[in-house]
Amino acid sequence: MTTVWLVDRQFDSKGLVRLTYATEDGERTHTKELAEQRLVTGGGITAGREVDDTALGETPADEVERFAAEASKMAAEHDLDDAV
C-alpha cells in the first residue's frame, strides 16, 4: 500500500468529479471519478488515502513538480482522513 495525497479535482458538465491523488514525490498518481452528488451524501473528499501499488500510474512529466508540491503541502497540513 502507498499513501497518496489529493492534488487536483476537476468537475465536468455531466456531474462527475475527477479526483487526482499523488505520492509526495509527485511521480505516481491515483485517479478516482465519482458523481458530484456522492460528495454530498458520501462524506466528502479526504486529504489522502492508502492505495494498492497496482492502482498507481505515472504522472505526466509536466505535472510532477506541481503534484509533488501539492502532495507535500497536504501531507504537512492534514491527516489522511481529514475532509477537504
JOMOMO-V882806 format. One record per backbone hydrogen bond with DSSP energy under -1.0 kcal/mol. CO is the residue of the C=O (numbers start at 1). NH is the residue of the N-H. E is the energy in kcal/mol with one decimal. If there is no record, write none. Layout:
co:CO nh:NH e:E
co:CO nh:NH e:E
//
This chain:
co:2 nh:51 e:-2.7
co:4 nh:49 e:-2.2
co:5 nh:22 e:-2.7
co:8 nh:20 e:-3.0
co:10 nh:18 e:-3.1
co:12 nh:15 e:-1.4
co:15 nh:36 e:-3.8
co:16 nh:12 e:-2.3
co:17 nh:34 e:-2.1
co:18 nh:10 e:-2.1
co:19 nh:32 e:-2.6
co:20 nh:7 e:-3.2
co:20 nh:8 e:-1.6
co:21 nh:30 e:-2.7
co:22 nh:5 e:-2.9
co:23 nh:26 e:-1.9
co:27 nh:59 e:-2.2
co:28 nh:23 e:-2.1
co:29 nh:57 e:-3.0
co:30 nh:21 e:-3.1
co:32 nh:19 e:-3.4
co:34 nh:17 e:-3.1
co:35 nh:38 e:-1.0
co:37 nh:41 e:-1.8
co:38 nh:42 e:-2.8
co:39 nh:44 e:-1.0
co:45 nh:84 e:-3.0
co:47 nh:6 e:-3.1
co:49 nh:4 e:-2.6
co:51 nh:2 e:-3.0
co:52 nh:55 e:-2.2
co:53 nh:56 e:-1.4
co:57 nh:29 e:-2.8
co:60 nh:63 e:-2.5
co:63 nh:67 e:-3.0
co:64 nh:68 e:-2.5
co:65 nh:69 e:-2.1
co:66 nh:70 e:-2.5
co:67 nh:71 e:-2.9
co:68 nh:72 e:-2.3
co:69 nh:73 e:-1.9
co:70 nh:74 e:-2.5
co:71 nh:75 e:-2.5
co:72 nh:76 e:-1.9
co:73 nh:77 e:-1.7
co:74 nh:78 e:-2.0
co:79 nh:82 e:-1.6
co:80 nh:48 e:-2.3
co:82 nh:47 e:-2.3
//
